[in-house]
């Protein structure tokens, strides 16, 4: 279940550190790129949490 903390940390915990426009990554402001990457990593974290629960027989 600790995998479900990853999106929380990516969105809220690190946000003050990445709140800037420069540098740009792939033509996007850094903050927008960071939020996009966090959004794309969220399903991976949910899958890993589900897989871990399934191995323990909870699902």
N, CA, C and O atoms as CSV, one atom per row, in Angstrom:
chain,resi,resn,atom,element,x,y,z
A,1,UNK,N,N,0.806,-1.194,0.000
A,1,UNK,CA,C,0.000,0.000,0.000
A,1,UNK,C,C,0.854,1.266,0.000
A,1,UNK,O,O,0.354,2.361,-0.256
A,2,UNK,N,N,2.123,1.109,0.285
A,2,UNK,CA,C,2.990,2.293,0.277
A,2,UNK,C,C,3.134,2.901,-1.120
A,2,UNK,O,O,3.486,4.073,-1.256
A,3,UNK,N,N,2.861,2.104,-2.155
A,3,UNK,CA,C,2.930,2.638,-3.519
A,3,UNK,C,C,1.920,3.756,-3.726
A,3,UNK,O,O,2.122,4.621,-4.578
A,4,UNK,N,N,0.842,3.751,-2.964
A,4,UNK,CA,C,-0.179,4.783,-3.127
A,4,UNK,C,C,0.269,6.129,-2.560
A,4,UNK,O,O,-0.375,7.149,-2.806
A,5,UNK,N,N,1.348,6.139,-1.817
A,5,UNK,CA,C,1.903,7.410,-1.349
A,5,UNK,C,C,2.702,8.128,-2.430
A,5,UNK,O,O,2.915,9.338,-2.343
A,6,UNK,N,N,3.142,7.399,-3.441
A,6,UNK,CA,C,3.951,7.990,-4.509
A,6,UNK,C,C,3.221,9.131,-5.216
A,6,UNK,O,O,3.805,10.205,-5.362
A,7,UNK,N,N,1.974,8.956,-5.663
A,7,UNK,CA,C,1.302,10.088,-6.312
A,7,UNK,C,C,1.115,11.280,-5.372
A,7,UNK,O,O,1.249,12.432,-5.785
A,8,UNK,N,N,0.806,10.995,-4.117
A,8,UNK,CA,C,0.634,12.074,-3.145
A,8,UNK,C,C,1.915,12.898,-3.002
A,8,UNK,O,O,1.881,14.129,-3.009
A,9,UNK,N,N,3.029,12.206,-2.874
A,9,UNK,CA,C,4.311,12.901,-2.731
A,9,UNK,C,C,4.652,13.666,-4.009
A,9,UNK,O,O,5.130,14.799,-3.947
A,10,UNK,N,N,4.409,13.049,-5.165
A,10,UNK,CA,C,4.725,13.715,-6.428
A,10,UNK,C,C,3.886,14.962,-6.644
A,10,UNK,O,O,4.392,15.967,-7.144
A,11,UNK,N,N,2.609,14.914,-6.277
A,11,UNK,CA,C,1.734,16.053,-6.500
A,11,UNK,C,C,1.883,17.132,-5.438
A,11,UNK,O,O,2.011,18.309,-5.776
A,12,UNK,N,N,1.869,16.761,-4.170
A,12,UNK,CA,C,1.821,17.758,-3.107
A,12,UNK,C,C,3.143,17.950,-2.375
A,12,UNK,O,O,3.511,19.079,-2.052
A,13,UNK,N,N,3.850,16.877,-2.112
A,13,UNK,CA,C,5.058,16.981,-1.312
A,13,UNK,C,C,6.196,17.717,-1.998
A,13,UNK,O,O,6.949,18.444,-1.351
A,14,UNK,N,N,6.322,17.533,-3.295
A,14,UNK,CA,C,7.452,18.095,-4.036
A,14,UNK,C,C,7.060,19.370,-4.784
A,14,UNK,O,O,7.920,20.047,-5.348
A,15,UNK,N,N,5.774,19.697,-4.791
A,15,UNK,CA,C,5.292,20.830,-5.570
A,15,UNK,C,C,6.011,22.146,-5.264
A,15,UNK,O,O,6.343,22.863,-6.208
A,16,UNK,N,N,6.269,22.505,-4.015
A,16,UNK,CA,C,6.993,23.762,-3.779
A,16,UNK,C,C,8.412,23.769,-4.367
A,16,UNK,O,O,8.951,24.835,-4.666
A,17,UNK,N,N,9.006,22.607,-4.532
A,17,UNK,CA,C,10.361,22.533,-5.075
A,17,UNK,C,C,10.400,22.672,-6.592
A,17,UNK,O,O,11.413,23.097,-7.147
A,18,UNK,N,N,9.314,22.319,-7.264
A,18,UNK,CA,C,9.303,22.333,-8.726
A,18,UNK,C,C,8.460,23.474,-9.286
A,18,UNK,O,O,8.240,23.532,-10.496
A,19,UNK,N,N,7.989,24.370,-8.448
A,19,UNK,CA,C,7.125,25.464,-8.877
A,19,UNK,C,C,7.955,26.548,-9.563
A,19,UNK,O,O,8.287,27.570,-8.961
A,20,UNK,N,N,8.280,26.308,-10.821
A,20,UNK,CA,C,9.042,27.274,-11.612
A,20,UNK,C,C,8.716,27.073,-13.084
A,20,UNK,O,O,8.262,26.005,-13.492
A,21,UNK,N,N,8.949,28.097,-13.860
A,21,UNK,CA,C,8.662,28.038,-15.288
A,21,UNK,C,C,9.881,27.541,-16.044
A,21,UNK,O,O,9.740,26.759,-16.984
A,22,UNK,N,N,11.043,27.964,-15.667
A,22,UNK,CA,C,12.264,27.552,-16.333
A,22,UNK,C,C,12.970,26.521,-15.475
A,22,UNK,O,O,12.951,26.686,-14.255
A,23,UNK,N,N,13.560,25.526,-15.970
A,23,UNK,CA,C,13.837,25.222,-17.360
A,23,UNK,C,C,12.602,24.630,-18.035
A,23,UNK,O,O,11.625,24.272,-17.378
A,24,UNK,N,N,12.670,24.538,-19.328
A,24,UNK,CA,C,11.605,23.878,-20.068
A,24,UNK,C,C,12.059,22.463,-20.422
A,24,UNK,O,O,13.231,22.225,-20.713
A,25,UNK,N,N,11.120,21.547,-20.389
A,25,UNK,CA,C,11.394,20.147,-20.713
A,25,UNK,C,C,10.422,19.761,-21.833
A,25,UNK,O,O,9.205,19.849,-21.669
A,26,UNK,N,N,10.964,19.341,-22.947
A,26,UNK,CA,C,10.166,18.983,-24.115
A,26,UNK,C,C,9.256,20.126,-24.545
A,26,UNK,O,O,8.145,19.896,-25.023
A,27,UNK,N,N,9.727,21.350,-24.375
A,27,UNK,CA,C,8.959,22.518,-24.766
A,27,UNK,C,C,7.895,22.929,-23.771
A,27,UNK,O,O,7.157,23.883,-24.020
A,28,UNK,N,N,7.797,22.232,-22.646
A,28,UNK,CA,C,6.801,22.537,-21.622
A,28,UNK,C,C,7.476,23.217,-20.440
A,28,UNK,O,O,8.627,22.907,-20.131
A,29,UNK,N,N,6.790,24.134,-19.775
A,29,UNK,CA,C,7.331,24.660,-18.515
A,29,UNK,C,C,7.538,23.502,-17.530
A,29,UNK,O,O,6.802,22.515,-17.549
A,30,UNK,N,N,8.528,23.639,-16.693
A,30,UNK,CA,C,8.912,22.537,-15.810
A,30,UNK,C,C,7.755,22.084,-14.927
A,30,UNK,O,O,7.559,20.882,-14.747
A,31,UNK,N,N,6.987,23.015,-14.374
A,31,UNK,CA,C,5.880,22.642,-13.503
A,31,UNK,C,C,4.844,21.820,-14.257
A,31,UNK,O,O,4.354,20.819,-13.733
A,32,UNK,N,N,4.502,22.225,-15.476
A,32,UNK,CA,C,3.534,21.474,-16.269
A,32,UNK,C,C,4.063,20.086,-16.599
A,32,UNK,O,O,3.317,19.108,-16.536
A,33,UNK,N,N,5.335,19.990,-16.947
A,33,UNK,CA,C,5.939,18.684,-17.218
A,33,UNK,C,C,5.899,17.808,-15.977
A,33,UNK,O,O,5.607,16.616,-16.080
A,34,UNK,N,N,6.185,18.368,-14.804
A,34,UNK,CA,C,6.188,17.609,-13.560
A,34,UNK,C,C,4.792,17.055,-13.261
A,34,UNK,O,O,4.654,15.887,-12.897
A,35,UNK,N,N,3.762,17.884,-13.415
A,35,UNK,CA,C,2.399,17.431,-13.152
A,35,UNK,C,C,1.960,16.374,-14.161
A,35,UNK,O,O,1.255,15.429,-13.807
A,36,UNK,N,N,2.375,16.530,-15.412
A,36,UNK,CA,C,2.058,15.537,-16.426
A,36,UNK,C,C,2.732,14.206,-16.109
A,36,UNK,O,O,2.101,13.154,-16.215
A,37,UNK,N,N,3.997,14.240,-15.723
A,37,UNK,CA,C,4.717,13.013,-15.371
A,37,UNK,C,C,4.099,12.347,-14.148
A,37,UNK,O,O,3.969,11.123,-14.110
A,38,UNK,N,N,3.715,13.139,-13.146
A,38,UNK,CA,C,3.083,12.574,-11.951
A,38,UNK,C,C,1.747,11.934,-12.297
A,38,UNK,O,O,1.402,10.885,-11.753
A,39,UNK,N,N,0.998,12.552,-13.192
A,39,UNK,CA,C,-0.290,11.993,-13.612
A,39,UNK,C,C,-0.090,10.675,-14.341
A,39,UNK,O,O,-0.866,9.738,-14.151
A,40,UNK,N,N,0.935,10.591,-15.168
A,40,UNK,CA,C,1.191,9.365,-15.902
A,40,UNK,C,C,1.751,8.254,-15.006
A,40,UNK,O,O,1.580,7.074,-15.314
A,41,UNK,N,N,2.409,8.613,-13.913
A,41,UNK,CA,C,2.958,7.607,-12.998
A,41,UNK,C,C,1.929,7.090,-11.991
A,41,UNK,O,O,2.142,6.045,-11.376
A,42,UNK,N,N,0.830,7.798,-11.819
A,42,UNK,CA,C,-0.182,7.392,-10.850
A,42,UNK,C,C,-0.772,6.013,-11.168
A,42,UNK,O,O,-0.872,5.193,-10.256
A,43,UNK,N,N,-1.169,5.715,-12.413
A,43,UNK,CA,C,-1.680,4.357,-12.678
A,43,UNK,C,C,-0.643,3.263,-12.406
A,43,UNK,O,O,-1.002,2.161,-11.991
A,44,UNK,N,N,0.620,3.556,-12.635
A,44,UNK,CA,C,1.662,2.563,-12.344
A,44,UNK,C,C,1.727,2.292,-10.842
A,44,UNK,O,O,1.887,1.143,-10.431
A,45,UNK,N,N,1.607,3.322,-10.028
A,45,UNK,CA,C,1.641,3.145,-8.582
A,45,UNK,C,C,0.420,2.363,-8.100
A,45,UNK,O,O,0.538,1.510,-7.220
A,46,UNK,N,N,-0.747,2.645,-8.669
A,46,UNK,CA,C,-1.955,1.908,-8.296
A,46,UNK,C,C,-1.819,0.438,-8.704
A,46,UNK,O,O,-2.207,-0.450,-7.945
A,47,UNK,N,N,-1.276,0.177,-9.881
A,47,UNK,CA,C,-1.071,-1.207,-10.321
A,47,UNK,C,C,-0.125,-1.946,-9.381
A,47,UNK,O,O,-0.382,-3.092,-9.014
A,48,UNK,N,N,0.962,-1.298,-8.993
A,48,UNK,CA,C,1.911,-1.963,-8.098
A,48,UNK,C,C,1.293,-2.243,-6.729
A,48,UNK,O,O,1.572,-3.278,-6.124
A,49,UNK,N,N,0.462,-1.333,-6.240
A,49,UNK,CA,C,-0.226,-1.571,-4.968
A,49,UNK,C,C,-1.206,-2.731,-5.106
A,49,UNK,O,O,-1.304,-3.575,-4.215
A,50,UNK,N,N,-1.931,-2.771,-6.224
A,50,UNK,CA,C,-2.881,-3.869,-6.464
A,50,UNK,C,C,-2.159,-5.209,-6.550
A,50,UNK,O,O,-2.602,-6.207,-5.983
A,51,UNK,N,N,-1.032,-5.213,-7.273
A,51,UNK,CA,C,-0.266,-6.449,-7.425
A,51,UNK,C,C,0.272,-6.927,-6.080
A,51,UNK,O,O,0.265,-8.124,-5.793
A,52,UNK,N,N,0.738,-5.992,-5.259
A,52,UNK,CA,C,1.223,-6.369,-3.929
A,52,UNK,C,C,0.131,-6.938,-3.042
A,52,UNK,O,O,0.374,-7.892,-2.303
A,53,UNK,N,N,-1.081,-6.367,-3.102
A,53,UNK,CA,C,-2.199,-6.896,-2.335
A,53,UNK,C,C,-2.619,-8.269,-2.841
A,53,UNK,O,O,-2.976,-9.152,-2.061
A,54,UNK,N,N,-2.572,-8.434,-4.153
A,54,UNK,CA,C,-2.972,-9.722,-4.741
A,54,UNK,C,C,-2.017,-10.832,-4.315
A,54,UNK,O,O,-2.446,-11.955,-4.049
A,55,UNK,N,N,-0.705,-10.515,-4.250
A,55,UNK,CA,C,0.263,-11.527,-3.816
A,55,UNK,C,C,0.041,-11.929,-2.366
A,55,UNK,O,O,0.305,-13.069,-1.985
A,56,UNK,N,N,-0.448,-10.986,-1.552
A,56,UNK,CA,C,-0.686,-11.295,-0.153
A,56,UNK,C,C,-2.057,-11.950,0.070
A,56,UNK,O,O,-2.395,-12.331,1.191
A,57,UNK,N,N,-2.838,-12.076,-1.006
A,57,UNK,CA,C,-4.130,-12.738,-0.906
A,57,UNK,C,C,-5.248,-11.853,-0.401
A,57,UNK,O,O,-6.276,-12.359,0.050
A,58,UNK,N,N,-5.074,-10.539,-0.466
A,58,UNK,CA,C,-6.106,-9.619,0.021
A,58,UNK,C,C,-7.102,-9.230,-1.053
A,58,UNK,O,O,-8.144,-8.656,-0.736
A,59,UNK,N,N,-6.820,-9.520,-2.304
A,59,UNK,CA,C,-7.741,-9.080,-3.357
A,59,UNK,C,C,-8.443,-10.247,-4.003
A,59,UNK,O,O,-9.254,-10.055,-4.910
